[in-house]
């Protein structure tokens, strides 16, 4: 990596900045996904807030309507229980120590009758087991909201 990065897509510069700026403040989904894994979640913007199955986050400058939340795995917060109003319920599907981090695979209701699969990266030594019920929330500093792309 360099001190400054000019990230290009299809011959067009999409964002210029430090690695930290691109990772922590991506201007579009391509930038967010280029520099690392993200969880993708449908969102609904209302009055400057994006609502998702795991909570709300600021969506400044986006019009009301369909949106997409991109959440870094380290931005997924896990608690031992889903306390009312603070965390959404999820079930641990797998938990693996990867050296410096622990990768956790989770499943939760998506709010539309289906299942949302999420990945979390936790400090090493997280003691979670398959089938364990947990609560999930998000760190707003690792959550990015973008206008939904029509399919």
PyMOL commands that set and color helices and strands:
alter all, ss='L'
color gray80, all
select helices_A, chain A and resi 19-24+29-34+73-75+140-142
alter helices_A, ss='H'
color red, helices_A
select strands_A, chain A and resi 5-9+12-17+39-46+49-52+55-58+65-71+76-79+88-97+101-109+115-123+133-138+143-147
alter strands_A, ss='S'
color yellow, strands_A
deselect
rebuild
show_as cartoon
